[in-house]
Structure formats: C-alpha cells, structure tokens
Amino acid sequence: MKKTLKVIGFIAFIAVSPITADALKNSLTNILNENDTPGMVNLDGISISGKTKPQAKQNTLAQSRPPNTIISTQKGYKIRKSEADAFLKNVTKGKVDDFDRLPKKQQKLVIKELVKIHTLKNVKSRPATAVVATVNGISITKKEADDFLKTVSSGRAKDFDKLDNKQRKILIGDLARPIVITDIADKNLTAEEKDAALKQLWIRKQRENIDVSSEEMLALYEAKKEKALAANPNAEIPPYISIGDVLKNEIFEKKMMERLMKDANIEIHYEAVRPLDVNNSLNDMNQTQHKKETT
C-alpha cells in the first residue's frame, strides 16, 4: 500500500511542485521571469522569455569594471565581476553578460543568488542513512529523499542537502503525503477495502499500457449485433456510439487477461493411481460379484 501510494506522490510532485534541479532555477523564477514586480532583475531590458523591454538609461553609459574586480564580499566569500558576468550570461543564454550594466537593485539580487549558490555548493552532505525528517513517527532517510529528488528532477539533482530550506520543505512535504495517506487508510479502511483500492490502481495502470483501437471496438460491435439478430431478428440493437465505453472495457479486459495468462506459470497436479490401489479395487469388485452369484 505504501509503495503504491508513493508512486502517486511522485506523479503529483512532478505535476505541481515548484522544486528545482538547482538554486539557479529559483533565480530564474525570482529574478527574470516576473513582469513589473518589485525587485525584478530586468537584465538590461531582456527577460527570460526573450522579449525586450525598455533599457534603463542609467545603465547604457555605465562603465564596465575589469573581470577580476571584487564586487562584493559575503562572510569571506569574494565575488568577482567575472563570476557575476558568467552567471548573467548563463541565465540569459548569452543575451546579457555585464554585471555593471544592471541597476543597483538588480545587482543586489544577483549577488544574493550567487551567495546562495556558493553556500549550497559548500554544504557537506550527510550519510545516506541519516534521517532527514520524520512523519507521524516514520523516518525518512537521506537516501529516500535523494532518490525521490533524482526521480522528480529527471536526474539533474541528486543531493537533498544541496537544496535550500524552502526546496527541502517542498520535497519532504511530497514524500510525507503517501505516508499520511497510508496512516489514514490503515485507521479507517478494512483490509478488503484497501485490497480493492489497490486492485483499482493496478487496473488503472494497466490501461495506460493497453491500447484499444476504434477498429477493434467496431468489429466487436458488429459481432454482437450479428449474434443478437441471429437469435432474434426483431431485437433492438443500441447504436454504436451509446455503448462505446462498454465495448472498450470488454476489449481491454480480454487483452489484460490474455497478457496475465500468457505470463502465468500454471501447473496441474493429477493424483496418480498406485498399483496397490488398482489391485484392491479389483479384489473389491470380485468379492462383490461373488456375493451376488451366491445369493
């Protein structure tokens, strides 16, 4: 049950979660991808979508400093202009590559993102067995968190400890969801109800891998129609469009059972009749016959 529900958590996480493969994606969201929002980095008039915006006049004449210039120092971390320029070039796909062309407010945001990236890069990862969270008393290990992160990021991120606090909270929230659901199910559903739910989930998954064509549905309809008319020429035949779902389900179930039976390992054990049993049976028959003759 828990394992199955975790699969649901994966799907939901991929569909709605804003977690990213690295801190840079948050930079894009917070700095480049908002329109007319306070604190937005306009990046010299170029947004992440490639649409240009009016350039700030104070930037067009700004003097660019040498690449080796230290533009900021944060807790011993010296940020050089070359690093900021490379960051800008990367997130704007080469459209902006000069930190000094940004307004002061935007420069501060870029520095903030560079500090965040630097901090995360230097975070020491915990062992795979380390417990990173508990949900209703159930432990979530770092390995489970890493595996989940790798899955939802398509392999672009693999280390839970490299995420910032907000991203960690999102990931743990999605990992906790199936645990909470399982806990509720254990307390409120009978074994039969849980078994039925699992069967429905399994059948739903099989539907994704079994195709039913319109030609197959039409062929089944015609076969049923012919059989019904053969039994009763005056039978009322429902229109094809009205029983489409019924036809599709019947074909799906047939295909599913064919697959299951094909892979099934069935052995029939017949009880062998031993020679002693045969002799005893013959003796019994002879004795019965002899009694009949004497009477």
NUPA-619710 format. One record per residue (C-alpha): residue number from 1; residue in three letters; chain; x, y, z. Coordinates in Angstrom, 1 decimal. Layout:
REM residues N
nr | rest | kette | u | v | w
NUM | ALA | A | X | Y | Z .
...
***
This chain:
REM residues 295
nr | rest | kette | u | v | w
1 | MET | A | 0.0 | 0.0 | 0.0 .
2 | LYS | A | 2.7 | 2.5 | 1.0 .
3 | LYS | A | 4.8 | 1.7 | -2.1 .
4 | THR | A | 1.8 | 2.1 | -4.4 .
5 | LEU | A | 0.8 | 5.4 | -2.8 .
6 | LYS | A | 4.4 | 6.7 | -3.2 .
7 | VAL | A | 4.0 | 6.4 | -6.9 .
8 | ILE | A | 1.0 | 8.7 | -6.7 .
9 | GLY | A | 3.2 | 11.1 | -4.7 .
10 | PHE | A | 5.8 | 11.1 | -7.5 .
11 | ILE | A | 3.2 | 12.0 | -10.1 .
12 | ALA | A | 1.6 | 14.7 | -8.1 .
13 | PHE | A | 5.0 | 16.1 | -7.2 .
14 | ILE | A | 6.1 | 16.3 | -10.8 .
15 | ALA | A | 2.8 | 18.0 | -11.9 .
16 | VAL | A | 2.6 | 20.7 | -9.3 .
17 | SER | A | 5.8 | 21.1 | -7.3 .
18 | PRO | A | 8.0 | 24.2 | -7.9 .
19 | ILE | A | 11.1 | 22.4 | -6.7 .
20 | THR | A | 14.0 | 22.8 | -9.0 .
21 | ALA | A | 17.1 | 20.9 | -10.0 .
22 | ASP | A | 19.3 | 23.6 | -8.5 .
23 | ALA | A | 19.3 | 27.0 | -7.0 .
24 | LEU | A | 19.7 | 28.6 | -10.4 .
25 | LYS | A | 16.2 | 27.7 | -11.4 .
26 | ASN | A | 14.8 | 29.7 | -8.4 .
27 | SER | A | 17.0 | 32.6 | -9.6 .
28 | LEU | A | 15.2 | 32.5 | -13.0 .
29 | THR | A | 11.9 | 32.5 | -11.3 .
30 | ASN | A | 12.6 | 35.2 | -8.8 .
31 | ILE | A | 14.8 | 37.4 | -10.9 .
32 | LEU | A | 14.0 | 37.0 | -14.6 .
33 | ASN | A | 10.6 | 35.6 | -15.1 .
34 | GLU | A | 8.3 | 38.2 | -13.4 .
35 | ASN | A | 6.7 | 41.2 | -15.1 .
36 | ASP | A | 6.7 | 44.6 | -13.4 .
37 | THR | A | 7.3 | 43.1 | -10.0 .
38 | PRO | A | 9.3 | 45.0 | -7.3 .
39 | GLY | A | 12.8 | 43.6 | -7.2 .
40 | MET | A | 12.7 | 42.1 | -10.7 .
41 | VAL | A | 16.0 | 42.0 | -12.5 .
42 | ASN | A | 15.3 | 43.3 | -15.9 .
43 | LEU | A | 18.8 | 42.3 | -17.1 .
44 | ASP | A | 19.4 | 45.3 | -19.4 .
45 | GLY | A | 16.0 | 45.0 | -21.0 .
46 | ILE | A | 16.0 | 41.3 | -21.7 .
47 | SER | A | 13.6 | 38.9 | -20.0 .
48 | ILE | A | 13.9 | 35.1 | -19.8 .
49 | SER | A | 11.3 | 34.7 | -22.5 .
50 | GLY | A | 13.4 | 36.7 | -24.9 .
51 | LYS | A | 11.1 | 39.7 | -25.0 .
52 | THR | A | 12.9 | 43.0 | -24.8 .
53 | LYS | A | 11.9 | 45.8 | -22.5 .
54 | PRO | A | 13.0 | 49.5 | -22.4 .
55 | GLN | A | 16.5 | 49.8 | -21.1 .
56 | ALA | A | 17.2 | 51.8 | -18.0 .
57 | LYS | A | 19.1 | 55.0 | -19.1 .
58 | GLN | A | 21.5 | 54.9 | -16.1 .
59 | ASN | A | 22.8 | 51.5 | -17.4 .
60 | THR | A | 23.6 | 52.4 | -21.0 .
61 | LEU | A | 26.5 | 54.6 | -20.1 .
62 | ALA | A | 27.7 | 52.6 | -17.1 .
63 | GLN | A | 31.4 | 51.9 | -17.1 .
64 | SER | A | 32.3 | 48.2 | -17.0 .
65 | ARG | A | 35.0 | 47.2 | -14.5 .
66 | PRO | A | 37.7 | 44.6 | -15.1 .
67 | PRO | A | 36.6 | 41.0 | -14.8 .
68 | ASN | A | 38.9 | 40.4 | -11.7 .
69 | THR | A | 37.3 | 43.2 | -9.7 .
70 | ILE | A | 35.8 | 42.1 | -6.4 .
71 | ILE | A | 32.2 | 43.4 | -6.5 .
72 | SER | A | 31.1 | 42.0 | -3.1 .
73 | THR | A | 32.4 | 40.1 | -0.1 .
74 | GLN | A | 30.0 | 38.0 | 1.9 .
75 | LYS | A | 31.3 | 36.1 | 5.0 .
76 | GLY | A | 34.7 | 35.7 | 3.5 .
77 | TYR | A | 33.3 | 34.7 | 0.1 .
78 | LYS | A | 34.7 | 37.2 | -2.5 .
79 | ILE | A | 32.5 | 37.6 | -5.6 .
80 | ARG | A | 34.4 | 38.8 | -8.6 .
81 | LYS | A | 32.8 | 40.5 | -11.6 .
82 | SER | A | 33.8 | 37.7 | -13.9 .
83 | GLU | A | 31.6 | 35.3 | -11.8 .
84 | ALA | A | 28.6 | 37.6 | -11.9 .
85 | ASP | A | 29.0 | 38.1 | -15.6 .
86 | ALA | A | 29.2 | 34.4 | -16.2 .
87 | PHE | A | 26.0 | 33.9 | -14.1 .
88 | LEU | A | 24.2 | 36.5 | -16.1 .
89 | LYS | A | 25.3 | 35.0 | -19.4 .
90 | ASN | A | 24.2 | 31.6 | -18.3 .
91 | VAL | A | 20.7 | 32.5 | -17.1 .
92 | THR | A | 20.0 | 34.8 | -20.1 .
93 | LYS | A | 21.5 | 32.4 | -22.7 .
94 | GLY | A | 24.2 | 34.9 | -23.7 .
95 | LYS | A | 21.9 | 38.0 | -24.0 .
96 | VAL | A | 23.3 | 39.8 | -21.0 .
97 | ASP | A | 26.9 | 39.3 | -19.8 .
98 | ASP | A | 27.9 | 42.5 | -17.9 .
99 | PHE | A | 27.0 | 42.9 | -14.2 .
100 | ASP | A | 27.9 | 46.6 | -14.3 .
101 | ARG | A | 25.0 | 47.3 | -16.8 .
102 | LEU | A | 22.4 | 46.3 | -14.2 .
103 | PRO | A | 20.6 | 48.8 | -11.9 .
104 | LYS | A | 21.8 | 48.7 | -8.3 .
105 | LYS | A | 18.7 | 47.0 | -7.0 .
106 | GLN | A | 19.1 | 44.2 | -9.5 .
107 | GLN | A | 22.8 | 43.9 | -8.8 .
108 | LYS | A | 22.0 | 43.2 | -5.2 .
109 | LEU | A | 19.6 | 40.4 | -6.2 .
110 | VAL | A | 22.2 | 38.8 | -8.5 .
111 | ILE | A | 24.8 | 38.9 | -5.6 .
112 | LYS | A | 22.2 | 37.3 | -3.3 .
113 | GLU | A | 21.7 | 34.4 | -5.7 .
114 | LEU | A | 25.4 | 34.0 | -6.2 .
115 | VAL | A | 25.9 | 33.8 | -2.4 .
116 | LYS | A | 23.0 | 31.2 | -2.2 .
117 | ILE | A | 24.6 | 29.0 | -4.9 .
118 | HIS | A | 28.0 | 29.3 | -3.3 .
119 | THR | A | 26.6 | 28.3 | 0.1 .
120 | LEU | A | 24.8 | 25.3 | -1.3 .
121 | LYS | A | 27.9 | 24.1 | -3.2 .
122 | ASN | A | 29.9 | 24.0 | 0.0 .
123 | VAL | A | 27.2 | 22.2 | 2.1 .
124 | LYS | A | 28.6 | 18.9 | 3.4 .
125 | SER | A | 26.2 | 16.1 | 2.5 .
126 | ARG | A | 25.0 | 13.8 | 5.2 .
127 | PRO | A | 25.3 | 9.9 | 5.0 .
128 | ALA | A | 22.6 | 8.1 | 3.1 .
129 | THR | A | 21.3 | 6.5 | 6.4 .
130 | ALA | A | 20.8 | 9.9 | 8.0 .
131 | VAL | A | 17.2 | 10.7 | 9.0 .
132 | VAL | A | 16.3 | 14.0 | 7.3 .
133 | ALA | A | 12.7 | 14.1 | 8.6 .
134 | THR | A | 10.0 | 12.1 | 10.4 .
135 | VAL | A | 6.3 | 11.9 | 9.6 .
136 | ASN | A | 4.0 | 10.6 | 12.2 .
137 | GLY | A | 7.0 | 8.8 | 13.8 .
138 | ILE | A | 8.1 | 7.3 | 10.5 .
139 | SER | A | 11.6 | 8.2 | 9.5 .
140 | ILE | A | 12.6 | 9.5 | 6.0 .
141 | THR | A | 16.3 | 8.8 | 5.3 .
142 | LYS | A | 18.5 | 10.9 | 3.1 .
143 | LYS | A | 18.7 | 8.1 | 0.6 .
144 | GLU | A | 14.9 | 8.2 | 0.2 .
145 | ALA | A | 15.0 | 11.9 | -0.2 .
146 | ASP | A | 17.9 | 11.7 | -2.7 .
147 | ASP | A | 16.2 | 9.0 | -4.8 .
148 | PHE | A | 12.9 | 11.0 | -4.8 .
149 | LEU | A | 14.8 | 14.2 | -5.9 .
150 | LYS | A | 16.6 | 12.3 | -8.6 .
151 | THR | A | 13.3 | 11.0 | -9.9 .
152 | VAL | A | 11.3 | 14.3 | -10.0 .
153 | SER | A | 14.3 | 16.2 | -11.4 .
154 | SER | A | 15.0 | 13.6 | -14.1 .
155 | GLY | A | 18.4 | 13.1 | -12.7 .
156 | ARG | A | 19.5 | 16.7 | -12.8 .
157 | ALA | A | 19.6 | 16.9 | -9.0 .
158 | LYS | A | 20.7 | 14.0 | -6.7 .
159 | ASP | A | 21.6 | 15.5 | -3.3 .
160 | PHE | A | 18.9 | 16.6 | -0.9 .
161 | ASP | A | 21.4 | 18.5 | 1.2 .
162 | LYS | A | 22.2 | 20.8 | -1.8 .
163 | LEU | A | 18.7 | 22.2 | -1.8 .
164 | ASP | A | 17.8 | 25.4 | 0.1 .
165 | ASN | A | 15.4 | 25.2 | 3.0 .
166 | LYS | A | 12.3 | 26.1 | 1.0 .
167 | GLN | A | 13.0 | 23.4 | -1.6 .
168 | ARG | A | 13.7 | 20.8 | 1.2 .
169 | LYS | A | 10.4 | 21.6 | 2.8 .
170 | ILE | A | 8.6 | 21.1 | -0.5 .
171 | LEU | A | 10.3 | 17.8 | -1.2 .
172 | ILE | A | 9.6 | 16.5 | 2.3 .
173 | GLY | A | 6.0 | 17.6 | 2.0 .
174 | ASP | A | 5.6 | 15.4 | -1.1 .
175 | LEU | A | 7.4 | 12.5 | 0.5 .
176 | ALA | A | 5.2 | 12.8 | 3.6 .
177 | ARG | A | 1.9 | 12.7 | 1.6 .
178 | PRO | A | 1.8 | 9.0 | 0.9 .
179 | ILE | A | 2.9 | 8.2 | 4.5 .
180 | VAL | A | 0.0 | 10.3 | 5.8 .
181 | ILE | A | -2.5 | 8.7 | 3.4 .
182 | THR | A | -1.3 | 5.3 | 4.3 .
183 | ASP | A | -1.7 | 6.1 | 8.0 .
184 | ILE | A | -5.2 | 7.3 | 7.5 .
185 | ALA | A | -6.1 | 4.3 | 5.3 .
186 | ASP | A | -4.8 | 1.9 | 8.0 .
187 | LYS | A | -7.0 | 3.5 | 10.6 .
188 | ASN | A | -10.2 | 4.0 | 8.5 .
189 | LEU | A | -10.2 | 1.2 | 5.9 .
190 | THR | A | -10.8 | -2.5 | 6.2 .
191 | ALA | A | -8.3 | -5.0 | 4.7 .
192 | GLU | A | -10.9 | -5.7 | 2.0 .
193 | GLU | A | -11.3 | -2.0 | 1.1 .
194 | LYS | A | -7.6 | -1.5 | 0.9 .
195 | ASP | A | -7.2 | -4.5 | -1.3 .
196 | ALA | A | -10.0 | -3.3 | -3.6 .
197 | ALA | A | -8.3 | 0.1 | -3.8 .
198 | LEU | A | -5.0 | -1.4 | -4.8 .
199 | LYS | A | -6.7 | -3.5 | -7.4 .
200 | GLN | A | -8.3 | -0.5 | -9.0 .
201 | LEU | A | -4.9 | 1.3 | -9.0 .
202 | TRP | A | -3.3 | -1.7 | -10.7 .
203 | ILE | A | -6.0 | -1.9 | -13.3 .
204 | ARG | A | -5.8 | 1.8 | -14.0 .
205 | LYS | A | -2.0 | 1.4 | -14.5 .
206 | GLN | A | -2.6 | -1.5 | -17.0 .
207 | ARG | A | -4.9 | 0.7 | -19.0 .
208 | GLU | A | -2.0 | 3.0 | -19.8 .
209 | ASN | A | -0.2 | 0.2 | -21.4 .
210 | ILE | A | -3.0 | -1.5 | -23.4 .
211 | ASP | A | -4.3 | 0.2 | -26.5 .
212 | VAL | A | -7.9 | -0.4 | -27.8 .
213 | SER | A | -8.4 | 0.9 | -31.3 .
214 | SER | A | -11.7 | 2.1 | -32.8 .
215 | GLU | A | -11.5 | -0.7 | -35.4 .
216 | GLU | A | -11.4 | -3.3 | -32.6 .
217 | MET | A | -14.4 | -1.7 | -31.0 .
218 | LEU | A | -16.4 | -1.5 | -34.2 .
219 | ALA | A | -15.6 | -5.2 | -35.0 .
220 | LEU | A | -16.8 | -6.3 | -31.6 .
221 | TYR | A | -20.0 | -4.2 | -32.1 .
222 | GLU | A | -20.7 | -5.8 | -35.4 .
223 | ALA | A | -20.1 | -9.3 | -34.0 .
224 | LYS | A | -22.5 | -8.7 | -31.1 .
225 | LYS | A | -25.1 | -7.2 | -33.5 .
226 | GLU | A | -24.9 | -10.2 | -35.8 .
227 | LYS | A | -25.3 | -12.6 | -32.9 .
228 | ALA | A | -28.2 | -10.7 | -31.4 .
229 | LEU | A | -30.1 | -10.6 | -34.7 .
230 | ALA | A | -29.4 | -14.3 | -35.3 .
231 | ALA | A | -31.1 | -15.1 | -32.0 .
232 | ASN | A | -33.9 | -12.6 | -32.5 .
233 | PRO | A | -34.4 | -10.9 | -35.9 .
234 | ASN | A | -36.6 | -8.2 | -34.2 .
235 | ALA | A | -34.0 | -7.4 | -31.4 .
236 | GLU | A | -33.4 | -3.8 | -30.8 .
237 | ILE | A | -29.7 | -3.0 | -31.3 .
238 | PRO | A | -28.4 | 0.0 | -29.4 .
239 | PRO | A | -26.4 | 2.5 | -31.5 .
240 | TYR | A | -22.6 | 2.0 | -31.6 .
241 | ILE | A | -21.9 | 5.4 | -30.0 .
242 | SER | A | -24.1 | 4.6 | -27.0 .
243 | ILE | A | -22.1 | 1.6 | -25.9 .
244 | GLY | A | -18.6 | 2.7 | -26.8 .
245 | ASP | A | -17.3 | 2.6 | -23.3 .
246 | VAL | A | -18.8 | -0.9 | -22.7 .
247 | LEU | A | -17.1 | -2.2 | -25.9 .
248 | LYS | A | -13.8 | -0.6 | -24.9 .
249 | ASN | A | -13.8 | -2.1 | -21.4 .
250 | GLU | A | -14.6 | -5.6 | -22.7 .
251 | ILE | A | -11.7 | -5.5 | -25.2 .
252 | PHE | A | -9.4 | -4.1 | -22.5 .
253 | GLU | A | -10.3 | -6.8 | -20.0 .
254 | LYS | A | -9.8 | -9.5 | -22.7 .
255 | LYS | A | -6.4 | -8.2 | -23.6 .
256 | MET | A | -5.4 | -7.8 | -20.0 .
257 | MET | A | -6.4 | -11.4 | -19.2 .
258 | GLU | A | -4.6 | -12.7 | -22.2 .
259 | ARG | A | -1.4 | -11.0 | -21.0 .
260 | LEU | A | -1.8 | -12.3 | -17.5 .
261 | MET | A | -2.5 | -15.9 | -18.6 .
262 | LYS | A | 0.4 | -15.7 | -21.1 .
263 | ASP | A | 2.8 | -14.9 | -18.3 .
264 | ALA | A | 1.2 | -17.2 | -15.7 .
265 | ASN | A | 3.1 | -20.3 | -14.6 .
266 | ILE | A | 0.3 | -22.9 | -14.2 .
267 | GLU | A | 0.9 | -26.4 | -13.2 .
268 | ILE | A | -1.8 | -29.0 | -12.8 .
269 | HIS | A | -1.0 | -31.9 | -10.4 .
270 | TYR | A | -3.1 | -35.1 | -11.0 .
271 | GLU | A | -3.1 | -37.7 | -8.3 .
272 | ALA | A | -1.6 | -40.9 | -9.7 .
273 | VAL | A | -3.3 | -44.2 | -9.0 .
274 | ARG | A | -0.9 | -46.5 | -7.3 .
275 | PRO | A | -0.7 | -50.3 | -8.4 .
276 | LEU | A | -1.8 | -51.3 | -4.9 .
277 | ASP | A | -4.9 | -49.2 | -5.2 .
278 | VAL | A | -5.7 | -50.9 | -8.5 .
279 | ASN | A | -5.4 | -54.4 | -7.1 .
280 | ASN | A | -7.5 | -53.5 | -4.1 .
281 | SER | A | -10.2 | -52.1 | -6.4 .
282 | LEU | A | -10.2 | -55.3 | -8.5 .
283 | ASN | A | -10.4 | -57.5 | -5.3 .
284 | ASP | A | -13.4 | -55.5 | -4.1 .
285 | MET | A | -15.1 | -55.9 | -7.4 .
286 | ASN | A | -14.5 | -59.7 | -7.4 .
287 | GLN | A | -15.9 | -60.1 | -3.9 .
288 | THR | A | -19.0 | -58.1 | -4.7 .
289 | GLN | A | -19.6 | -60.2 | -7.8 .
290 | HIS | A | -19.1 | -63.4 | -5.9 .
291 | LYS | A | -21.7 | -62.4 | -3.3 .
292 | LYS | A | -24.2 | -61.7 | -6.0 .
293 | GLU | A | -23.7 | -65.1 | -7.6 .
294 | THR | A | -24.1 | -67.0 | -4.3 .
295 | THR | A | -27.3 | -65.2 | -3.4 .
***
